[in-house]
Amino acid sequence: MEEYSTFDIIGGMGIKIERLKDWLRRGYIQPSIQVAQGSGTKNLFNRNDLYQLGLFMFLIARGFSREEAAKHAKAGCAVIEPASENEDLEAEKEMKNDGFLMLAYRDGNLFSGGMVRNTGDTITVEADENCDEVLLVNYSKLRREVDGAARRMKPD
């Protein structure tokens, strides 16, 4: 399993160290492999954590508050099938997580989510009439961008 440190992330994804530490401290993002426990330890992230961070950054860049971006990024990564330890990330994830991420909310709570496949020039989204909002993100594009950053962090 690939591991990414805080220093890998700031270099590969272009985040200032102070900003990343602030996001970690406030709980907007969290490492799945290891949480730093004081001096001499470090946060260790997996590839799925990078996707969540990428979605968080994408939403902030589009005007979402950090709180809302964190909520949507966590919900999005919860409905996406995570990469397993031994799968070929490039080939296997193409099939599982290709398309648009859709999150539907009712009364501020996620009640539906999944991947919407683009089978042509248009995308048809069917959402429950009781939902208050639907967030649709081109997850394929976001994943490719994060995968590119990950390759810069850990070149072969």
Backbone as numpy.savetxt, mean C-alpha at the origin, in Angstrom:
# Nx Ny Nz CAx CAy CAz Cx Cy Cz
12.38 -14.09 2.18 11.54 -12.92 2.18 12.43 -11.67 2.18
12.11 -10.75 1.33 12.86 -9.51 1.30 12.48 -8.64 2.49
13.48 -8.03 3.07 13.28 -7.10 4.18 13.80 -5.74 3.76
13.10 -4.70 4.19 13.48 -3.34 3.87 13.56 -2.54 5.17
14.68 -1.89 5.37 14.87 -1.07 6.56 14.35 0.34 6.30
14.30 1.12 7.34 13.92 2.53 7.22 14.85 3.23 6.24
16.13 2.92 6.29 17.09 3.58 5.40 16.91 3.15 3.95
16.53 1.88 3.73 16.20 1.45 2.37 15.04 2.28 1.83
14.03 2.45 2.66 12.81 3.14 2.22 13.05 4.61 1.92
13.79 5.30 2.79 14.00 6.73 2.52 14.77 6.93 1.23
15.70 6.02 0.94 16.46 6.14 -0.31 15.65 5.74 -1.53
14.94 4.63 -1.42 14.22 4.09 -2.56 12.92 4.78 -2.89
12.24 5.28 -1.87 10.92 5.88 -2.10 10.94 7.40 -1.97
12.09 7.95 -1.68 12.21 9.40 -1.67 11.50 10.10 -0.51
11.55 9.51 0.66 10.90 10.09 1.84 11.99 10.61 2.78
11.77 11.76 3.36 12.71 12.27 4.35 12.58 11.45 5.63
13.72 11.21 6.28 13.76 10.37 7.48 12.84 10.90 8.58
12.80 12.22 8.75 11.96 12.79 9.80 10.49 12.51 9.52
10.10 12.61 8.25 8.71 12.37 7.88 8.35 10.90 8.12
9.19 9.97 7.70 8.91 8.55 7.89 8.83 8.23 9.38
9.74 8.75 10.18 9.70 8.51 11.62 8.42 9.05 12.24
7.97 10.21 11.77 6.72 10.79 12.26 5.53 9.89 11.92
5.49 9.40 10.67 4.40 8.52 10.25 4.40 7.23 11.07
5.58 6.70 11.37 5.69 5.50 12.19 5.22 5.78 13.61
5.68 6.87 14.19 5.33 7.23 15.56 3.82 7.43 15.72
3.19 8.03 14.72 1.75 8.30 14.78 0.91 7.08 14.38
1.56 6.02 13.90 0.86 4.80 13.55 0.20 4.81 12.18
0.57 5.76 11.33 0.00 5.79 9.98 0.47 4.60 9.16
1.70 4.19 9.40 2.25 2.99 8.77 2.97 2.20 9.85
3.09 0.89 9.62 3.76 0.03 10.59 4.50 -1.08 9.85
5.69 -1.43 10.33 6.40 -2.54 9.73 5.81 -3.87 10.19
5.75 -4.83 9.29 5.20 -6.14 9.62 6.24 -7.12 10.16
7.48 -6.94 9.75 8.50 -7.92 10.14 9.03 -7.63 11.54
9.43 -6.40 11.78 10.00 -6.05 13.09 9.78 -4.58 13.37
9.34 -4.29 14.60 9.19 -2.91 15.06 10.40 -2.59 15.93
11.04 -1.46 15.67 12.21 -1.06 16.45 11.83 -0.93 17.92
12.68 -1.47 18.78 12.44 -1.44 20.22 13.57 -0.72 20.94
13.91 0.45 20.46 14.95 1.23 21.11 16.26 1.21 20.35
17.26 1.72 21.00 18.57 1.87 20.39 19.14 0.52 19.96
19.69 0.50 18.74 20.32 -0.71 18.23 19.37 -1.64 17.49
18.08 -1.33 17.48 17.13 -2.14 16.72 16.57 -1.30 15.59
15.96 -1.96 14.62 15.44 -1.21 13.49 14.10 -1.77 13.04
13.34 -0.91 12.38 12.10 -1.33 11.76 12.43 -2.10 10.49
11.72 -3.21 10.29 11.89 -3.99 9.07 10.53 -4.19 8.40
10.47 -3.81 7.15 9.25 -3.84 6.36 9.33 -4.95 5.32
8.17 -5.48 4.92 8.12 -6.42 3.80 7.55 -5.70 2.58
7.44 -6.41 1.48 6.97 -5.79 0.24 5.53 -5.27 0.39
4.70 -6.00 1.08 3.31 -5.55 1.28 3.26 -4.24 2.07
4.17 -4.08 3.03 4.26 -2.81 3.76 4.61 -1.66 2.80
5.47 -1.94 1.83 5.83 -0.92 0.85 4.62 -0.52 0.01
3.77 -1.50 -0.34 2.56 -1.17 -1.11 1.63 -0.28 -0.28
1.51 -0.61 1.00 0.67 0.21 1.87 1.24 1.62 1.98
2.54 1.73 2.14 3.19 3.04 2.20 3.00 3.80 0.89
3.14 3.09 -0.23 2.94 3.73 -1.53 1.52 4.25 -1.69
0.53 3.48 -1.25 -0.86 3.92 -1.32 -1.09 5.11 -0.39
-0.52 5.06 0.79 -0.61 6.17 1.75 -0.05 7.46 1.14
1.14 7.36 0.54 1.77 8.54 -0.08 0.95 9.05 -1.27
0.41 8.12 -2.08 -0.42 8.47 -3.23 -1.63 9.30 -2.78
-2.27 8.86 -1.72 -3.47 9.56 -1.23 -3.13 10.92 -0.64
-2.04 11.01 0.09 -1.62 12.31 0.65 -1.33 13.29 -0.48
-0.68 12.83 -1.52 -0.34 13.70 -2.66 -1.60 14.21 -3.36
-2.73 13.55 -3.16 -3.98 13.97 -3.78 -4.90 14.70 -2.81
-4.36 15.13 -1.67 -5.11 15.99 -0.77 -5.80 15.32 0.39
-5.66 14.01 0.54 -6.25 13.35 1.70 -5.46 13.72 2.94
-6.14 13.83 4.08 -5.42 14.04 5.34 -4.63 12.77 5.64
-3.63 12.88 6.49 -2.84 11.70 6.84 -3.72 10.64 7.51
-4.68 11.08 8.32 -5.57 10.14 9.00 -6.42 9.38 7.98
-7.00 10.10 7.03 -7.83 9.45 6.00 -6.98 8.57 5.09
-5.80 9.06 4.72 -4.91 8.27 3.87 -4.52 6.97 4.57
-4.21 7.04 5.85 -3.85 5.84 6.61 -5.02 4.87 6.67
-6.22 5.39 6.90 -7.41 4.53 6.96 -7.62 3.80 5.63
-7.54 4.53 4.53 -7.75 3.91 3.22 -6.61 2.95 2.85
-5.37 3.31 3.18 -4.23 2.45 2.85 -4.31 1.14 3.63
-4.66 1.21 4.91 -4.80 -0.01 5.71 -5.94 -0.87 5.19
-7.07 -0.24 4.86 -8.21 -0.99 4.33 -7.86 -1.61 2.99
-7.17 -0.85 2.15 -6.80 -1.35 0.83 -5.90 -2.56 0.92
-4.91 -2.49 1.78 -3.98 -3.61 1.90 -4.63 -4.80 2.59
-5.69 -4.57 3.34 -6.41 -5.69 3.97 -7.22 -6.49 2.94
-7.68 -5.85 1.87 -8.50 -6.57 0.88 -7.65 -7.13 -0.27
-6.42 -6.70 -0.38 -5.53 -7.20 -1.44 -4.84 -8.45 -0.93
-4.79 -9.46 -1.76 -4.12 -10.70 -1.36 -2.63 -10.44 -1.25
-2.06 -10.63 -0.05 -0.64 -10.32 0.12 0.26 -11.30 -0.61
1.44 -10.83 -0.92 2.46 -11.68 -1.54 2.94 -12.67 -0.50
3.10 -13.91 -0.90 3.63 -14.91 0.02 5.15 -14.88 -0.03
5.77 -15.56 0.91 7.23 -15.55 1.01 7.92 -16.09 -0.22
7.36 -17.14 -0.81 8.11 -17.84 -1.85 7.54 -17.66 -3.25
6.66 -16.71 -3.45 6.13 -16.56 -4.80 6.98 -15.60 -5.62
6.93 -15.79 -6.90 7.60 -14.89 -7.83 6.77 -13.62 -7.88
7.25 -12.56 -7.24 6.46 -11.33 -7.12 6.06 -10.76 -8.47
6.92 -10.82 -9.42 6.60 -10.23 -10.72 5.50 -11.00 -11.45
5.58 -12.32 -11.46 4.62 -13.12 -12.23 3.33 -13.37 -11.46
3.44 -13.80 -10.23 2.27 -14.19 -9.46 1.37 -13.00 -9.13
1.95 -11.87 -8.78 1.15 -10.72 -8.39 0.45 -10.10 -9.57
0.96 -10.29 -10.76 0.26 -9.82 -11.96 -1.14 -10.39 -12.01
-1.26 -11.65 -11.65 -2.56 -12.31 -11.73 -3.46 -11.93 -10.57
-2.91 -11.84 -9.37 -3.72 -11.62 -8.18 -4.16 -10.17 -8.01
-3.28 -9.25 -8.22 -3.53 -7.87 -7.85 -3.41 -6.92 -9.03
-3.93 -7.32 -10.17 -3.88 -6.48 -11.34 -5.23 -5.81 -11.51
-5.24 -4.52 -11.66 -6.49 -3.80 -11.85 -6.58 -2.60 -10.93
-7.81 -2.24 -10.62 -8.09 -1.10 -9.77 -8.56 -1.57 -8.41
-8.03 -0.96 -7.37 -8.46 -1.24 -6.01 -9.72 -0.45 -5.74
-10.78 -1.11 -5.30 -12.03 -0.43 -4.96 -12.34 -0.64 -3.49
-12.59 0.45 -2.79 -13.00 0.40 -1.39 -14.32 1.16 -1.26
-15.33 0.50 -0.71 -16.64 1.13 -0.52 -16.90 1.28 0.97
-17.38 2.44 1.36 -17.61 2.77 2.77 -19.07 3.12 3.01
-19.55 2.75 4.19 -20.88 3.15 4.66 -20.71 3.64 6.08
-21.20 4.83 6.36 -21.07 5.44 7.69 -19.62 5.49 8.17
-18.70 5.71 7.23 -17.29 5.85 7.56 -16.55 4.54 7.74
-17.23 3.42 7.59 -16.59 2.11 7.79 -16.54 1.35 6.47
-15.42 0.68 6.25 -15.27 -0.15 5.06 -16.28 -1.29 5.13
-17.07 -1.48 4.08 -17.96 -2.62 4.06 -17.80 -3.48 2.82
-17.02 -3.02 1.87 -16.77 -3.81 0.68 -15.46 -3.36 0.06
-14.75 -4.30 -0.50 -13.51 -3.95 -1.16 -13.01 -5.09 -2.00
-12.19 -4.77 -2.97 -11.61 -5.79 -3.82 -10.97 -5.17 -5.04
-10.60 -6.04 -5.95 -9.97 -5.60 -7.18 -11.01 -5.57 -8.29
-10.98 -4.51 -9.09 -11.84 -4.37 -10.25 -10.94 -4.51 -11.46
-11.24 -5.46 -12.30 -10.42 -5.72 -13.48 -10.83 -4.82 -14.63
-9.86 -4.33 -15.34 -10.09 -3.52 -16.54 -10.02 -4.47 -17.74
-11.17 -4.72 -18.34 -11.20 -5.67 -19.46 -11.27 -4.99 -20.81
-11.24 -3.70 -20.83 -11.31 -2.96 -22.09 -11.00 -1.50 -21.84
-11.71 -0.65 -22.55 -11.48 0.79 -22.40 -12.25 1.41 -21.24
-13.21 0.67 -20.69 -14.02 1.21 -19.60 -13.97 0.29 -18.39
-14.30 0.86 -17.26 -14.38 0.11 -16.02 -15.79 0.26 -15.49
-16.42 -0.84 -15.20 -17.75 -0.81 -14.62 -17.63 -1.16 -13.15
-18.13 -0.27 -12.31 -18.07 -0.48 -10.87 -19.49 -0.62 -10.36
-19.75 -1.72 -9.67 -21.05 -1.92 -9.05 -20.86 -1.81 -7.55
-21.54 -0.83 -6.97 -21.43 -0.62 -5.54 -22.83 -0.62 -4.93
-22.92 -1.06 -3.72 -24.19 -1.08 -2.99 -24.76 0.33 -2.93
-26.05 0.44 -3.14 -26.67 1.78 -3.15 -26.63 2.47 -1.79
-26.33 1.74 -0.74 -26.25 2.32 0.59 -24.86 2.84 0.95
-23.90 2.70 0.02 -22.56 3.18 0.35 -22.51 4.70 0.24
-21.67 5.28 1.07 -21.51 6.73 1.10 -20.41 7.19 0.15
-19.38 6.39 0.03 -18.27 6.76 -0.83 -17.59 5.52 -1.38
-17.00 5.69 -2.55 -16.22 4.63 -3.18 -14.89 5.24 -3.60
-13.82 4.60 -3.21 -12.48 5.03 -3.59 -11.96 4.03 -4.60
-11.50 4.53 -5.75 -10.99 3.68 -6.82 -9.58 4.16 -7.16
-8.60 3.26 -7.05 -7.19 3.59 -7.30 -6.62 2.59 -8.29
-5.86 3.08 -9.27 -5.19 2.20 -10.22 -4.05 1.49 -9.49
-4.38 0.33 -8.94 -3.43 -0.40 -8.12 -2.31 -1.01 -8.96
-2.61 -1.38 -10.19 -1.57 -1.94 -11.05 -0.43 -0.94 -11.24
-0.79 0.30 -11.51 0.22 1.34 -11.71 0.99 1.61 -10.42
0.28 1.72 -9.32 0.92 1.96 -8.02 1.88 0.83 -7.68
1.45 -0.42 -7.90 2.30 -1.57 -7.61 3.57 -1.55 -8.46
3.44 -1.21 -9.74 4.63 -1.14 -10.61 5.61 -0.08 -10.10
5.09 1.06 -9.67 5.97 2.12 -9.15 6.68 1.68 -7.88
5.95 1.02 -6.98 6.57 0.55 -5.73 7.57 -0.56 -6.03
7.23 -1.46 -6.96 8.17 -2.53 -7.32 9.46 -1.94 -7.89
9.35 -0.87 -8.67 10.53 -0.20 -9.20 11.38 0.38 -8.09
10.73 0.99 -7.10 11.45 1.54 -5.96 12.12 0.41 -5.17
11.42 -0.72 -5.01 11.99 -1.87 -4.28 13.22 -2.42 -4.99
13.17 -2.45 -6.33 14.35 -2.92 -7.08 15.53 -1.97 -6.88
15.26 -0.67 -6.77 16.36 0.28 -6.49 16.93 0.06 -5.09
16.06 -0.34 -4.15 16.52 -0.57 -2.77 17.36 -1.83 -2.68
16.97 -2.87 -3.41 17.63 -4.17 -3.33 17.95 -4.67 -4.74
18.91 -4.03 -5.42 19.23 -4.49 -6.76 19.84 -5.89 -6.75
19.61 -6.64 -7.82 20.14 -8.01 -7.92 21.64 -8.01 -8.09
